[in-house]
Amino acid sequence: MMAKKLTVGAALVLTVFALSSCGNTIRGVGQDAANTVDATQNAANNVDSAASR
């Protein structure tokens, strides 16, 4: 009985850790997407200013 409770507790802790790491990954993907948009906009501005010369 004690071993079963210990196993369930360990599984619960591992699940919480796994879910928290997924949250960090999703947040990182969002930041990468935002950085990509910023870089694309900066490149477009550079091309526009070079074409205006």
Contacts in CASP RR format, 6 or more apart in sequence:
PFRMAT RR
TARGET T0000
AUTHOR 0000-0000-0000
METHOD contacts of the structure
MODEL  1
MMAKKLTVGAALVLTVFALSSCGNTIRGVGQDAANTVDATQNAANNVDSA
ASR
END
